């Protein structure tokens, strides 16, 4: 309190409005093999369409990984994905030289200065998909359009002809759009027809009608008539490159270029030749700015905006490209470039070590917020690694399935049951893991086939969906919240006797009931000893409480450990716990934070202690129904009880 030396009114405020903020425990985490996308980088995915756009469609080698992620997204719109590295996995480039660019950070650290020795461009992500890409640069007004570039040297042209002889075939490149004047030595080009050059043999151009992509000349061409040549992607931009306002104001000349990225083979879009991206009037000047003040230097714009390519080096004919604008005359290269990318390779399957490295991106709870770790496919060591991550984080649960060979194409259900039990018997006791019984058979719309995929993506998804429709402390199992989507059948559909045995050994059966669908029929964690924490809902209740209260507790750091601070802490925590109690998460609670546990010794060690006691609600696992038949004359009061 400020000291006053004369009468007056001192106004002070105390903020008692602080509350415990809402926290998320339903964000999924997955790492695996994909056809494209950044490597060893956590990416946020919100839908299956987003998953396909970022990481590509499934194939015969990665479908288990793809659908483990996609199945989670049937229930939730919040998933973190890391693409695992693969041996010999490389990006396509314009030189065809193999190089692996893991992600944007890797590019910035190693190649953003143009030091890459793989030509002008490289595919944004590693894999054979990049071999479908083509990048074209229109580096000048002349490259964009040139009239009277050469003349017809062919007196025998007629309607329908598909070749025309010119005086200089070296002036053209495949893909050019050409028009012909109707009279000799003029630039009228008034016949109204355009053609695309499909091949060049010395001075002979092979042509097709531009609009239809087939057919020959629509009018006879005059010998000696001029030819107008246009850039292949002339129609994708408005005008030709020139000198930007930014460069002009600094006495720079010829700095503008156009850049077009094309799906040359149709691998990306399914349409060969489909234009993917168009960038108009970018600058060759390293310091160039757009009218809005953003960088307009073409390597920087491609880095910031392109989904498909990285810039690796300048056009070798481009003198002064990459200089600052002031007083610089940039080379206006007369011909456009058409650079196909090649050399991209998918590599071999990810090793256990590479998958482990990918999942380690989720180790730090302070930097990556996730709550549901999806194991996908993998052996026991893989599952053990993930459980270690979850136990170290203390705020996430691992969902795991047995190995594929344990249940898929195993004809005897008893053998399936024994295989599942053997797999999990070697896994340690943990309340931060949930085990399911196998694989589901589902339709792969991308390949038009049916496939067996692990159930753990669905199990994590059911927990995420429970958070949306109820709360994290409700069980995700049963007919109300445990319905598995997209299951044609199960690889292993355990009987009642088998379910009993599985459940006793910490395995949650997934079962198909006639007329009732496929359902998660258990809510145990992998804890082997009897405890409240051997149930999913209790473990996730405590994760929610611990995460929320610890987040709020950070505001007590560096305050005084006195009764004011303790009372303030209680005033924050107790209403929160009452709310959880009202939403059926707990039956009762007690918060102890006073001088009984904050003794002088505790205060002198700069510590603050609060003890929070809660009684968690328990899910019903067993229902006992007794039906009693009585004689007509018997009163119920005589037999009830």
C-alpha positions as CSV (number, residue, x, y, z in Angstrom):
1,X,0.0,0.0,0.0
2,X,1.4,3.4,-1.0
3,X,2.2,5.7,1.8
4,X,0.2,8.9,2.0
5,X,1.4,12.0,3.9
6,X,-1.8,14.0,3.7
7,X,-5.5,13.2,3.7
8,X,-6.9,11.7,0.5
9,X,-8.5,8.7,-1.1
10,X,-6.3,5.8,-2.4
11,X,-8.0,3.6,-5.0
12,X,-6.8,0.0,-5.4
13,X,-8.0,-3.0,-7.3
14,X,-7.9,-6.7,-6.6
15,X,-8.5,-9.1,-9.5
16,X,-10.6,-12.1,-8.3
17,X,-12.0,-12.9,-11.7
18,X,-9.3,-15.2,-12.9
19,X,-10.6,-18.6,-14.0
20,X,-9.1,-21.8,-15.1
21,X,-9.0,-21.8,-18.9
22,X,-10.4,-24.6,-21.0
23,X,-7.8,-27.1,-22.2
24,X,-7.9,-29.6,-25.0
25,X,-7.2,-33.2,-24.4
26,X,-8.6,-34.5,-27.8
27,X,-5.9,-33.5,-30.2
28,X,-4.6,-36.5,-32.0
29,X,-0.9,-37.3,-32.8
30,X,0.3,-39.6,-35.5
31,X,3.6,-40.3,-37.4
32,X,4.0,-42.6,-40.4
33,X,4.8,-43.1,-44.1
34,X,3.1,-40.9,-46.7
35,X,3.6,-40.2,-50.5
36,X,4.4,-36.6,-50.0
37,X,4.6,-33.8,-47.5
38,X,7.3,-32.3,-45.2
39,X,9.5,-34.8,-43.3
40,X,10.0,-34.8,-39.6
41,X,7.8,-31.8,-39.0
42,X,4.6,-31.6,-37.1
43,X,1.7,-30.5,-39.4
44,X,-1.8,-29.7,-38.3
45,X,-4.5,-31.5,-40.3
46,X,-8.3,-30.8,-40.0
47,X,-9.9,-33.3,-42.4
48,X,-9.3,-36.2,-44.7
49,X,-9.2,-33.9,-47.6
50,X,-6.6,-31.8,-45.9
51,X,-4.6,-35.1,-45.2
52,X,-4.7,-36.0,-48.9
53,X,-3.7,-32.5,-50.0
54,X,-0.8,-32.4,-47.7
55,X,0.5,-36.0,-47.6
56,X,-1.0,-37.6,-50.7
57,X,-3.4,-40.5,-51.2
58,X,-2.8,-44.0,-49.8
59,X,-1.1,-46.7,-51.8
60,X,-0.3,-50.4,-51.4
61,X,2.7,-49.7,-49.1
62,X,1.4,-47.0,-46.8
63,X,-2.4,-47.6,-46.5
64,X,-2.2,-48.7,-42.9
65,X,-0.5,-45.5,-41.9
66,X,-2.8,-43.3,-44.1
67,X,-6.0,-44.9,-42.8
68,X,-4.9,-44.8,-39.2
69,X,-4.8,-41.0,-39.5
70,X,-7.8,-40.8,-41.8
71,X,-10.0,-42.9,-39.5
72,X,-9.2,-40.6,-36.6
73,X,-10.4,-37.7,-38.7
74,X,-13.9,-39.4,-39.0
75,X,-14.4,-38.4,-35.4
76,X,-12.3,-35.3,-34.9
77,X,-11.0,-32.3,-36.9
78,X,-7.8,-31.9,-34.9
79,X,-4.8,-34.1,-35.8
80,X,-1.1,-33.5,-35.7
81,X,0.8,-35.6,-38.3
82,X,4.6,-36.2,-38.9
83,X,5.8,-37.8,-42.1
84,X,8.5,-40.2,-41.2
85,X,11.8,-40.3,-43.2
86,X,12.5,-43.2,-45.6
87,X,15.9,-44.4,-46.9
88,X,16.7,-43.2,-50.4
89,X,13.6,-40.8,-50.3
90,X,14.5,-37.8,-52.5
91,X,13.0,-34.7,-54.1
92,X,12.6,-34.3,-57.8
93,X,14.6,-31.5,-59.4
94,X,15.1,-29.8,-62.7
95,X,18.4,-31.5,-63.1
96,X,17.2,-34.9,-62.0
97,X,19.8,-35.0,-59.3
98,X,18.8,-36.7,-56.1
99,X,18.5,-34.4,-53.0
100,X,16.4,-34.7,-49.9
101,X,14.8,-31.5,-48.5
102,X,13.0,-32.5,-45.3
103,X,10.9,-29.4,-44.7
104,X,10.9,-25.6,-44.8
105,X,13.4,-25.3,-42.0
106,X,15.8,-27.7,-43.7
107,X,15.4,-25.7,-46.9
108,X,16.1,-22.4,-45.2
109,X,19.1,-23.6,-43.4
110,X,20.7,-25.3,-46.5
111,X,19.3,-24.2,-49.8
112,X,17.6,-20.8,-49.6
113,X,20.8,-19.0,-50.7
114,X,20.7,-20.8,-54.1
115,X,23.5,-23.2,-53.2
116,X,21.6,-26.3,-54.3
117,X,23.3,-28.0,-57.2
118,X,20.1,-29.5,-58.7
119,X,19.1,-27.0,-61.3
120,X,16.6,-24.1,-61.0
121,X,13.9,-25.8,-59.0
122,X,13.2,-28.8,-56.8
123,X,9.9,-30.4,-55.7
124,X,8.6,-29.0,-52.4
125,X,8.4,-32.5,-50.8
126,X,10.3,-35.7,-51.4
127,X,8.9,-38.6,-53.4
128,X,8.2,-39.8,-57.0
129,X,5.1,-37.5,-57.1
130,X,7.5,-34.6,-57.9
131,X,8.4,-36.1,-61.2
132,X,5.1,-34.9,-62.6
133,X,5.9,-31.3,-62.0
134,X,7.0,-28.8,-64.6
135,X,8.0,-25.2,-64.0
136,X,8.0,-22.5,-66.7
137,X,9.5,-19.1,-66.4
138,X,8.7,-16.3,-68.8
139,X,11.6,-13.9,-68.2
140,X,10.9,-11.0,-70.6
141,X,8.4,-9.3,-72.8
142,X,10.1,-11.0,-75.8
143,X,9.7,-14.4,-74.3
144,X,6.1,-13.7,-73.6
145,X,5.2,-12.6,-77.1
146,X,7.3,-11.8,-80.3
147,X,5.8,-10.7,-83.6
148,X,7.6,-11.4,-86.9
149,X,10.0,-13.7,-85.1
150,X,10.5,-15.6,-88.3
151,X,8.6,-16.3,-91.6
152,X,6.9,-19.2,-93.3
153,X,9.2,-20.9,-95.7
154,X,6.7,-23.4,-97.1
155,X,4.7,-22.9,-100.3
156,X,2.8,-26.1,-100.1
157,X,0.7,-25.5,-96.9
158,X,-2.9,-26.5,-97.1
159,X,-5.9,-26.8,-94.7
160,X,-5.4,-29.8,-92.4
161,X,-1.6,-29.8,-92.7
162,X,0.1,-30.5,-89.3
163,X,3.6,-29.2,-90.2
164,X,4.9,-25.8,-91.4
165,X,8.5,-25.0,-92.5
166,X,10.0,-21.8,-91.1
167,X,13.1,-19.8,-91.9
168,X,14.5,-20.4,-88.4
169,X,13.2,-23.2,-86.2
170,X,15.7,-22.3,-83.5
171,X,13.5,-19.4,-82.5
172,X,10.9,-21.7,-81.1
173,X,10.4,-24.1,-78.2
174,X,7.9,-27.0,-77.9
175,X,4.7,-25.6,-76.4
176,X,4.9,-22.2,-78.1
177,X,1.7,-20.7,-79.3
178,X,2.0,-19.5,-82.9
179,X,-0.2,-17.5,-85.3
180,X,0.4,-16.8,-89.0
181,X,-0.2,-13.6,-91.0
182,X,-2.4,-13.9,-94.0
183,X,-0.1,-11.9,-96.3
184,X,3.6,-11.8,-96.8
185,X,5.8,-9.7,-94.5
186,X,2.9,-8.3,-92.4
187,X,2.0,-8.6,-88.7
188,X,-1.8,-8.8,-89.2
189,X,-2.4,-12.3,-87.9
190,X,-6.0,-11.8,-88.8
191,X,-7.0,-15.4,-89.7
192,X,-8.1,-15.8,-86.1
193,X,-6.4,-19.1,-85.5
194,X,-3.7,-20.2,-83.0
195,X,-1.6,-23.4,-82.9
196,X,0.6,-25.1,-80.4
197,X,4.0,-26.4,-81.4
198,X,4.3,-30.0,-80.4
199,X,7.6,-30.9,-82.0
200,X,10.5,-29.2,-83.8
201,X,12.7,-30.8,-86.4
202,X,15.4,-28.2,-87.5
203,X,13.1,-25.7,-89.2
204,X,9.9,-27.7,-89.3
205,X,7.2,-27.1,-86.7
206,X,4.7,-29.8,-85.9
207,X,1.4,-28.1,-84.9
208,X,-2.0,-28.8,-83.4
209,X,-5.0,-26.5,-83.0
210,X,-4.5,-24.7,-79.7
211,X,-8.0,-24.9,-78.4
212,X,-8.8,-28.5,-79.4
213,X,-5.3,-29.9,-79.0
214,X,-5.7,-31.8,-82.3
215,X,-6.2,-31.2,-86.0
216,X,-4.0,-29.2,-88.4
217,X,-4.2,-25.8,-90.2
218,X,-7.6,-24.3,-90.5
219,X,-6.5,-22.0,-93.4
220,X,-3.7,-22.3,-95.9
221,X,-0.7,-20.4,-94.9
222,X,1.0,-17.8,-97.1
223,X,4.6,-18.5,-98.0
224,X,6.6,-15.6,-96.6
225,X,4.0,-14.7,-94.1
226,X,5.2,-13.6,-90.6
227,X,4.8,-15.8,-87.6
228,X,3.9,-14.6,-84.1
229,X,5.3,-16.7,-81.2
230,X,3.7,-16.6,-77.8
231,X,4.7,-18.3,-74.5
232,X,3.0,-21.6,-73.9
233,X,1.3,-20.3,-70.8
234,X,0.4,-16.9,-72.4
235,X,-3.3,-17.4,-71.5
236,X,-2.5,-17.9,-67.7
237,X,-1.3,-14.3,-67.2
238,X,-2.5,-10.8,-68.3
239,X,0.4,-9.0,-69.9
240,X,4.1,-9.7,-70.5
241,X,6.8,-9.0,-67.9
242,X,8.3,-5.5,-67.9
243,X,10.0,-3.3,-65.4
244,X,8.2,-3.0,-62.0
245,X,7.4,0.3,-60.4
246,X,9.7,-0.7,-57.5
247,X,12.7,-1.2,-59.9
248,X,11.8,1.8,-62.1
249,X,11.8,4.1,-59.2
250,X,15.4,2.9,-58.4
251,X,16.6,3.0,-62.1
252,X,16.3,-0.7,-62.4
253,X,15.3,-2.3,-65.7
254,X,13.7,-5.6,-66.9
255,X,13.2,-7.1,-63.4
256,X,9.8,-8.8,-63.9
257,X,9.1,-12.5,-64.7
258,X,6.1,-14.9,-64.7
259,X,6.3,-18.3,-63.1
260,X,3.9,-21.2,-63.8
261,X,3.9,-24.6,-62.1
262,X,2.2,-27.4,-64.1
263,X,1.1,-31.0,-63.4
264,X,2.9,-32.2,-66.5
265,X,1.9,-35.9,-66.3
266,X,-1.3,-35.6,-64.4
267,X,0.0,-37.3,-61.2
268,X,-1.2,-34.5,-59.0
269,X,-4.6,-33.6,-60.5
270,X,-5.3,-36.5,-62.8
271,X,-5.2,-34.0,-65.8
272,X,-1.9,-33.9,-67.7
273,X,-0.8,-30.3,-68.4
274,X,-3.1,-28.8,-65.6
275,X,-1.7,-25.5,-64.4
276,X,-1.3,-25.7,-60.6
277,X,0.1,-22.3,-59.7
278,X,0.6,-19.0,-61.5
279,X,2.7,-16.1,-60.3
280,X,2.6,-12.9,-62.3
281,X,5.1,-10.1,-62.3
282,X,7.5,-11.4,-59.7
283,X,10.9,-9.6,-59.5
284,X,14.5,-10.7,-60.2
285,X,15.6,-8.1,-57.7
286,X,16.5,-9.4,-54.2
287,X,15.1,-6.3,-52.4
288,X,11.9,-6.0,-54.5
289,X,8.6,-5.2,-52.7
290,X,5.0,-5.4,-53.8
291,X,2.8,-2.3,-53.6
292,X,1.6,-3.8,-50.3
293,X,5.1,-3.9,-48.9
294,X,5.6,-7.6,-49.1
295,X,8.6,-9.2,-50.7
296,X,8.3,-9.7,-54.5
297,X,11.6,-11.4,-55.1
298,X,10.6,-14.5,-56.9
299,X,12.6,-17.1,-54.8
300,X,11.0,-15.6,-51.6
301,X,7.5,-15.6,-53.1
302,X,7.8,-19.2,-54.2
303,X,9.1,-20.2,-50.7
304,X,6.2,-18.4,-49.0
305,X,3.3,-19.4,-51.3
306,X,4.1,-22.4,-53.6
307,X,2.7,-25.7,-52.5
308,X,4.8,-27.6,-55.1
309,X,8.3,-26.2,-55.6
310,X,11.4,-24.6,-54.0
311,X,13.7,-22.3,-55.9
312,X,17.2,-23.7,-56.0
313,X,19.2,-21.5,-58.4
314,X,18.8,-18.7,-61.0
315,X,18.4,-19.2,-64.7
316,X,22.0,-19.7,-66.0
317,X,21.4,-17.1,-68.7
318,X,20.1,-14.6,-66.2
319,X,22.8,-12.0,-65.5
320,X,22.4,-9.9,-62.4
321,X,19.4,-11.9,-61.2
322,X,19.4,-11.7,-57.4
323,X,21.0,-8.3,-57.3
324,X,19.3,-5.3,-55.7
325,X,17.1,-3.2,-57.9
326,X,19.0,0.1,-57.7
327,X,20.7,0.9,-61.0
328,X,20.6,-2.8,-62.2
329,X,19.7,-3.9,-65.7
330,X,18.5,-7.5,-65.3
331,X,18.9,-9.8,-68.3
332,X,15.7,-10.1,-70.3
333,X,16.2,-13.6,-71.5
334,X,14.5,-13.9,-74.9
335,X,13.1,-17.4,-74.6
336,X,11.0,-19.0,-71.9
337,X,12.1,-22.0,-69.9
338,X,10.2,-25.3,-69.6
339,X,11.8,-27.3,-66.9
340,X,10.5,-30.8,-66.1
341,X,11.4,-32.1,-62.7
342,X,12.7,-35.7,-62.4
343,X,14.8,-37.9,-60.1
344,X,12.3,-38.0,-57.3
345,X,12.0,-41.4,-55.5
346,X,9.8,-42.8,-52.8
347,X,12.6,-44.8,-51.2
348,X,12.2,-47.9,-49.1
349,X,9.8,-48.4,-46.2
350,X,10.5,-46.4,-43.0
351,X,12.7,-48.2,-40.5
352,X,11.7,-48.6,-36.9
353,X,14.3,-46.0,-36.0
354,X,12.9,-43.5,-38.5
355,X,9.4,-43.9,-37.2
356,X,10.7,-43.6,-33.7
357,X,12.4,-40.3,-34.6
358,X,9.2,-39.0,-36.2
359,X,7.1,-39.8,-33.0
360,X,9.8,-38.1,-30.9
361,X,8.5,-34.8,-32.3
362,X,5.7,-35.2,-29.7
363,X,8.0,-35.7,-26.7
364,X,7.9,-32.1,-25.4
365,X,4.5,-31.3,-23.9
366,X,5.4,-27.6,-23.6
367,X,5.8,-27.2,-27.4
368,X,3.4,-29.7,-28.9
369,X,-0.1,-29.9,-27.5
370,X,-1.6,-33.4,-28.1
371,X,-3.7,-35.8,-26.0
372,X,-4.3,-38.9,-28.1
373,X,-1.3,-40.7,-29.6
374,X,-2.3,-43.1,-32.5
375,X,0.2,-46.0,-32.8
376,X,-0.9,-47.1,-36.3
377,X,0.9,-50.3,-37.3
378,X,4.0,-51.5,-35.6
379,X,5.6,-54.1,-33.4
380,X,5.9,-54.3,-29.6
381,X,9.0,-52.1,-29.5
382,X,7.1,-49.4,-31.4
383,X,4.2,-49.5,-28.9
384,X,6.6,-49.4,-26.0
385,X,8.4,-46.3,-27.4
386,X,5.1,-44.5,-27.6
387,X,4.1,-45.5,-24.1
388,X,7.4,-44.0,-22.9
389,X,6.6,-40.8,-24.6
390,X,3.1,-40.6,-23.1
391,X,4.3,-41.4,-19.6
392,X,7.0,-38.7,-19.8
393,X,4.4,-36.2,-21.1
394,X,1.8,-37.1,-18.5
395,X,-0.9,-35.5,-20.6
396,X,-1.5,-38.0,-23.4
397,X,-2.7,-41.6,-23.9
398,X,-1.4,-44.1,-26.5
399,X,-3.9,-46.2,-28.5
400,X,-2.4,-49.4,-29.8
401,X,-3.5,-52.4,-31.8
402,X,-1.8,-55.8,-32.1
403,X,0.4,-56.7,-35.1
404,X,-1.3,-57.4,-38.4
405,X,-0.1,-61.0,-38.5
406,X,-1.8,-61.6,-35.2
407,X,-5.3,-61.3,-36.5
408,X,-5.4,-60.7,-40.3
409,X,-5.8,-63.9,-42.4
410,X,-5.7,-66.1,-39.3
411,X,-8.6,-68.5,-39.6
412,X,-8.9,-69.7,-36.1
413,X,-10.4,-67.3,-33.6
414,X,-8.8,-69.0,-30.6
415,X,-5.4,-68.6,-32.3
416,X,-6.2,-64.9,-32.9
417,X,-7.1,-64.4,-29.3
418,X,-3.9,-66.1,-28.1
419,X,-1.8,-64.0,-30.5
420,X,-3.4,-60.8,-29.2
421,X,-2.8,-61.8,-25.6
422,X,0.8,-62.8,-26.4
423,X,1.4,-59.5,-28.0
424,X,0.2,-57.4,-25.1
425,X,1.6,-59.7,-22.4
426,X,5.0,-58.2,-23.1
427,X,3.8,-54.6,-22.8
428,X,4.4,-53.0,-19.4
429,X,1.8,-51.8,-17.1
430,X,0.7,-48.2,-17.8
431,X,-2.4,-46.1,-17.3
432,X,-1.3,-44.0,-20.3
433,X,-2.0,-46.7,-22.9
434,X,-5.2,-48.3,-24.3
435,X,-5.1,-51.7,-26.1
436,X,-7.6,-52.8,-28.6
437,X,-8.2,-56.3,-30.2
438,X,-7.3,-55.9,-33.8
439,X,-8.1,-54.7,-37.3
440,X,-11.2,-53.7,-39.3
441,X,-12.0,-54.3,-42.9
442,X,-12.8,-51.1,-44.7
443,X,-13.3,-49.6,-48.2
444,X,-10.4,-47.7,-49.7
445,X,-12.1,-45.3,-52.1
446,X,-8.8,-44.1,-53.5
447,X,-7.8,-47.5,-54.9
448,X,-11.3,-49.1,-55.1
449,X,-10.3,-52.0,-52.9
450,X,-11.1,-53.3,-49.4
451,X,-8.3,-53.3,-46.8
452,X,-7.6,-54.4,-43.2
453,X,-6.4,-51.5,-41.1
454,X,-5.6,-51.1,-37.4
455,X,-8.4,-50.0,-35.1
456,X,-6.3,-47.7,-32.9
457,X,-7.1,-44.6,-35.1
458,X,-10.8,-45.3,-34.5
459,X,-10.2,-45.8,-30.7
460,X,-8.4,-42.5,-30.4
461,X,-11.1,-40.9,-32.5
462,X,-13.9,-42.3,-30.2
463,X,-12.1,-40.6,-27.3
464,X,-11.9,-37.3,-29.3
465,X,-15.6,-37.5,-30.2
466,X,-16.5,-38.2,-26.6
467,X,-14.9,-34.9,-25.7
468,X,-17.1,-33.1,-28.2
469,X,-20.4,-34.8,-27.3
470,X,-19.8,-35.1,-23.5
471,X,-16.6,-34.6,-21.6
472,X,-13.2,-36.3,-21.4
473,X,-14.2,-38.1,-18.2
474,X,-17.0,-40.0,-19.9
475,X,-16.1,-43.5,-21.2
476,X,-15.7,-43.7,-25.0
477,X,-17.0,-47.3,-25.0
478,X,-20.4,-48.8,-25.5
479,X,-23.5,-48.2,-27.7
480,X,-23.8,-44.5,-26.8
481,X,-20.3,-43.3,-27.7
482,X,-18.3,-46.3,-28.8
483,X,-19.7,-47.0,-32.3
484,X,-16.9,-47.7,-34.8
485,X,-17.4,-46.1,-38.3
486,X,-16.7,-47.6,-41.7
487,X,-16.1,-51.2,-40.5
488,X,-17.3,-53.8,-43.1
489,X,-16.2,-56.5,-40.7
490,X,-13.5,-57.3,-38.1
491,X,-10.4,-59.4,-38.6
492,X,-11.1,-60.8,-35.2
493,X,-14.6,-60.6,-33.7
494,X,-14.2,-62.1,-30.2
495,X,-16.9,-64.3,-28.6
496,X,-18.3,-63.6,-25.1
497,X,-15.8,-66.1,-23.6
498,X,-12.9,-64.6,-25.6
499,X,-14.0,-61.1,-24.5
500,X,-13.9,-62.2,-20.9
501,X,-10.3,-63.4,-21.3
502,X,-9.2,-60.4,-23.2
503,X,-10.7,-58.0,-20.7
504,X,-9.0,-59.7,-17.8
505,X,-5.7,-59.1,-19.6
506,X,-6.1,-55.4,-20.2
507,X,-7.4,-55.7,-23.8
508,X,-10.5,-53.8,-24.9
509,X,-12.5,-56.0,-27.3
510,X,-14.0,-54.4,-30.4
511,X,-17.1,-56.4,-31.4
512,X,-19.7,-56.5,-34.1
513,X,-23.2,-57.2,-32.8
514,X,-25.9,-58.2,-35.3
515,X,-28.1,-55.3,-36.0
516,X,-26.2,-53.0,-33.6
517,X,-23.0,-52.3,-35.5
518,X,-19.3,-52.5,-34.4
519,X,-18.6,-51.2,-31.0
520,X,-15.7,-50.6,-28.6
521,X,-16.7,-52.9,-25.7
522,X,-14.3,-52.0,-23.0
523,X,-12.7,-49.0,-21.3
524,X,-9.6,-50.3,-19.6
525,X,-6.2,-48.8,-19.7
526,X,-3.1,-50.9,-19.8
527,X,-2.6,-50.7,-16.0
528,X,-2.2,-54.2,-14.7
529,X,-2.9,-53.5,-11.0
530,X,-6.5,-52.7,-9.7
531,X,-6.9,-49.0,-9.5
532,X,-9.2,-46.2,-10.4
533,X,-6.6,-45.4,-13.2
534,X,-7.3,-48.8,-14.9
535,X,-10.2,-47.0,-16.7
536,X,-9.9,-44.7,-19.6
537,X,-12.3,-42.1,-18.3
538,X,-10.5,-41.8,-15.0
539,X,-7.1,-41.4,-16.6
540,X,-8.4,-38.8,-19.0
541,X,-10.3,-37.0,-16.1
542,X,-7.0,-36.6,-14.3
543,X,-5.2,-35.5,-17.4
544,X,-7.9,-32.8,-17.9
545,X,-7.7,-31.7,-14.2
546,X,-3.9,-31.7,-14.1
547,X,-3.5,-29.9,-17.4
548,X,-6.1,-27.2,-16.6
549,X,-5.0,-26.5,-13.0
550,X,-1.3,-26.6,-13.8
551,X,-1.9,-24.1,-16.6
552,X,-3.7,-21.8,-14.2
553,X,-1.0,-22.3,-11.5
554,X,1.6,-20.7,-13.7
555,X,0.2,-17.3,-12.8
556,X,1.2,-17.9,-9.1
557,X,4.9,-18.1,-10.1
558,X,6.9,-15.3,-8.6
559,X,4.1,-14.2,-6.3
560,X,4.5,-14.2,-2.5
561,X,3.7,-17.4,-0.7
562,X,1.3,-15.9,1.8
563,X,-2.4,-16.3,2.7
564,X,-3.5,-13.9,0.0
565,X,-1.9,-16.0,-2.8
566,X,-3.2,-19.2,-1.3
567,X,-6.7,-17.9,-1.0
568,X,-6.5,-16.6,-4.5
569,X,-5.4,-20.1,-5.7
570,X,-8.3,-21.8,-3.9
571,X,-10.7,-19.2,-5.3
572,X,-9.6,-20.3,-8.8
573,X,-9.5,-24.0,-8.3
574,X,-12.5,-24.7,-6.2
575,X,-15.1,-23.2,-8.7
576,X,-13.5,-25.2,-11.5
577,X,-13.8,-28.5,-9.5
578,X,-17.4,-27.7,-8.6
579,X,-18.1,-27.3,-12.3
580,X,-16.5,-30.7,-13.1
581,X,-18.5,-32.1,-10.2
582,X,-21.7,-30.7,-11.7
583,X,-20.8,-32.2,-15.1
584,X,-20.5,-35.6,-13.4
585,X,-16.7,-36.0,-13.6
586,X,-16.2,-36.3,-9.8
587,X,-18.4,-36.9,-6.8
588,X,-16.5,-34.8,-4.3
589,X,-13.2,-32.9,-3.8
590,X,-11.0,-31.0,-1.3
591,X,-8.4,-28.4,-1.9
592,X,-5.8,-27.9,0.8
593,X,-3.5,-24.9,0.3
594,X,-2.8,-23.2,3.6
595,X,-0.2,-23.0,6.3
596,X,-0.5,-26.7,7.0
597,X,1.3,-27.6,3.8
598,X,3.0,-24.3,3.2
599,X,5.1,-24.3,6.3
600,X,8.0,-21.9,7.0
601,X,10.4,-24.4,5.5
602,X,8.4,-24.7,2.3
603,X,8.2,-20.9,2.0
604,X,11.9,-20.6,2.6
605,X,12.6,-23.0,-0.2
606,X,10.6,-20.7,-2.5
607,X,8.0,-23.5,-3.0
608,X,4.2,-23.4,-3.1
609,X,2.2,-26.6,-2.2
610,X,-1.4,-27.4,-3.0
611,X,-3.1,-30.8,-2.4
612,X,-6.1,-31.5,-4.5
613,X,-8.2,-34.5,-3.5
614,X,-10.9,-35.8,-5.9
615,X,-13.3,-38.7,-6.0
616,X,-13.6,-39.7,-9.6
617,X,-16.9,-41.1,-11.0
618,X,-16.7,-44.6,-12.3
619,X,-18.2,-46.1,-15.5
620,X,-20.5,-49.1,-15.3
621,X,-18.9,-52.2,-16.7
622,X,-21.2,-54.9,-15.3
623,X,-25.0,-54.9,-15.1
624,X,-26.9,-57.4,-13.0
625,X,-30.6,-57.9,-13.7
626,X,-32.7,-60.1,-11.6
627,X,-36.2,-61.2,-12.8
628,X,-38.4,-62.8,-10.2
629,X,-41.7,-64.6,-11.0
630,X,-44.2,-64.6,-8.1
631,X,-47.6,-66.2,-7.5
632,X,-50.6,-64.1,-8.2
633,X,-51.6,-63.6,-4.6
634,X,-48.2,-62.5,-3.3
635,X,-47.6,-58.9,-2.4
636,X,-44.4,-57.5,-3.8
637,X,-43.4,-56.1,-0.4
638,X,-43.2,-59.7,0.8
639,X,-40.6,-60.8,-1.7
640,X,-38.7,-57.6,-2.7
641,X,-35.5,-56.7,-1.0
